[in-house]
């Protein structure tokens, strides 16, 4: 079997519609979507941010 690995840079606040359109346009079966979660430290505490899928 051949697999294709794609990287999709994303800003979750701005790119939701773009991501949905991209996923709907893919032919074939999507096996997995793995987010890259990066810890972020802000003055009010720690949180996490998704850089890319």
DRENDO-1510 file (C-alpha; in Angstrom, 1 decimal, always signed):
<recs>
REC; n; res; u; v; w
REC; 1; UNK; +0.0; +0.0; +0.0 .
REC; 2; UNK; +1.1; +3.5; -0.7 .
REC; 3; UNK; +0.5; +6.3; +1.8 .
REC; 4; UNK; +0.8; +10.0; +1.3 .
REC; 5; UNK; +1.9; +12.2; +4.3 .
REC; 6; UNK; +0.8; +15.8; +4.1 .
REC; 7; UNK; +1.6; +18.8; +6.3 .
REC; 8; UNK; -1.1; +21.4; +6.6 .
REC; 9; UNK; +0.1; +24.6; +8.3 .
REC; 10; UNK; -2.9; +26.0; +10.2 .
REC; 11; UNK; -4.1; +28.9; +12.4 .
REC; 12; UNK; -7.2; +27.4; +14.1 .
REC; 13; UNK; -9.0; +30.8; +14.4 .
REC; 14; UNK; -8.6; +31.7; +10.7 .
REC; 15; UNK; -8.3; +28.4; +8.8 .
REC; 16; UNK; -11.3; +26.3; +9.9 .
REC; 17; UNK; -13.1; +26.7; +6.6 .
REC; 18; UNK; -9.9; +26.2; +4.6 .
REC; 19; UNK; -9.2; +22.9; +6.5 .
REC; 20; UNK; -12.7; +21.6; +6.0 .
REC; 21; UNK; -12.6; +22.4; +2.3 .
REC; 22; UNK; -9.2; +20.7; +2.0 .
REC; 23; UNK; -10.3; +17.5; +3.8 .
REC; 24; UNK; -13.5; +17.3; +1.7 .
REC; 25; UNK; -11.5; +17.5; -1.5 .
REC; 26; UNK; -9.1; +14.6; -0.7 .
REC; 27; UNK; -9.8; +11.5; -2.8 .
REC; 28; UNK; -9.5; +8.2; -1.0 .
REC; 29; UNK; -9.5; +7.4; +2.7 .
REC; 30; UNK; -8.1; +9.5; +5.4 .
REC; 31; UNK; -6.4; +7.2; +7.9 .
REC; 32; UNK; -5.4; +9.7; +10.6 .
REC; 33; UNK; -5.1; +13.4; +11.4 .
REC; 34; UNK; -2.3; +14.1; +13.9 .
REC; 35; UNK; -2.0; +17.6; +15.3 .
REC; 36; UNK; +1.3; +19.0; +16.4 .
REC; 37; UNK; +0.5; +20.5; +19.8 .
REC; 38; UNK; +3.1; +23.0; +21.2 .
REC; 39; UNK; +3.0; +24.1; +24.8 .
REC; 40; UNK; +2.7; +27.9; +25.1 .
REC; 41; UNK; +3.2; +30.0; +28.2 .
REC; 42; UNK; +1.2; +33.2; +28.6 .
REC; 43; UNK; +1.1; +35.7; +31.5 .
REC; 44; UNK; -2.1; +34.1; +32.8 .
REC; 45; UNK; -0.8; +30.5; +32.7 .
REC; 46; UNK; +0.2; +27.7; +30.4 .
REC; 47; UNK; -1.9; +26.6; +27.4 .
REC; 48; UNK; -1.3; +24.6; +24.1 .
REC; 49; UNK; -1.3; +25.7; +20.5 .
REC; 50; UNK; -1.7; +23.6; +17.3 .
REC; 51; UNK; +0.9; +24.6; +14.7 .
REC; 52; UNK; +0.1; +22.2; +12.0 .
REC; 53; UNK; -1.7; +19.0; +11.2 .
</recs>
